[in-house]
């Protein structure tokens, strides 16, 4: 009986320790995705950009960290094809937008995570685009080996001012809205 109690106590200790240990899980970059949506007065464009690498940190089954690197050279519009797609992609990669030759990657590093509800976390992270780091906050849902989030980014905070009404008041119908949307799916 004494041995049975010792075994049971050891099992409780092992299970408690395992549940509290942080585990880093690399994302599968071929299955994870980032879709973007940018709007302007006269319409919108959407597309994708690929992860270069990334990982989430889980403590038990709870989100406790994460960091990601995005390959900015993979930025592409998916709502256009041919010549028009090539022109938009070239412009988005140029210096007046993301300057991908000088800034080939963007990063996101989780700094603070709060539990909002079951499997939903409020994340504050440092987002670095064009060498400029600013905080962003978003909700992330984690289920099994995947996570999803959708959030807005103000491009002007990263020195992307091209056709922004915030900087060029008389731009009229050529204005591009400052915020763009990111819809992210992580598989790990």
Long-range contacts (C-beta under 8 A, 24 or more apart in sequence): 19-59, 19-60, 20-59, 20-60, 21-59, 22-57, 22-58, 22-59, 22-64, 22-65, 23-57, 23-58, 23-59, 24-55, 24-56, 24-57, 24-65, 25-55, 25-56, 25-57, 25-58, 25-145, 25-188, 26-53, 26-54, 26-55, 26-188, 27-51, 27-53, 27-54, 27-55, 27-56, 27-68, 27-186, 27-187, 27-188, 28-187, 28-188, 29-53, 29-54, 31-187, 32-184, 32-185, 32-186, 32-187, 32-188, 33-184, 33-185, 34-70, 34-182, 34-183, 34-184, 35-182, 35-183, 35-184, 36-75, 36-180, 36-181, 36-182, 36-183, 37-180, 37-181, 37-183, 38-176, 38-177, 38-180, 38-181, 39-176, 39-177, 39-180, 40-163, 40-174, 40-175, 40-176, 40-177, 41-172, 41-173, 41-174, 41-175, 41-176, 41-177, 42-173, 42-174, 44-79, 45-77, 45-79, 45-80, 45-88, 46-77, 46-78, 46-79, 47-75, 47-76, 47-77, 47-78, 47-79, 48-74, 48-75, 48-76, 48-78, 49-74, 49-75, 49-76, 50-74, 52-105, 54-186, 55-188, 56-142, 56-147, 56-186, 56-188, 57-110, 58-142, 61-142, 62-115, 62-121, 63-113, 63-121, 63-123, 63-140, 63-142, 63-147, 64-113, 65-110, 65-113, 66-108, 66-109, 66-110, 66-123, 66-125, 67-107, 67-108, 67-109, 67-110, 68-107, 68-108, 68-109, 69-105, 69-106, 69-107, 70-105, 70-106, 70-107, 70-108, 71-104, 71-105, 72-98, 72-100, 72-103, 72-104, 72-105, 72-106, 73-100, 73-104, 75-100, 96-160, 96-161, 96-162, 97-160, 97-162, 98-129, 98-130, 98-160, 99-130, 102-130, 103-129, 103-130, 103-131, 106-130, 108-136, 111-135, 119-143, 123-149, 127-153, 129-153, 129-158, 129-160, 130-158, 130-159, 130-160, 132-157, 132-158, 132-159, 134-158, 145-187, 145-188, 146-185, 146-186, 146-187, 146-188, 147-185, 147-186, 147-188, 148-184, 148-185, 148-186, 149-182, 149-183, 149-184, 150-181, 150-182, 150-183, 150-184, 151-181, 151-182, 152-179, 152-180, 152-181, 152-182, 153-179, 153-180, 153-181, 153-182, 154-178, 154-179, 155-179, 155-180
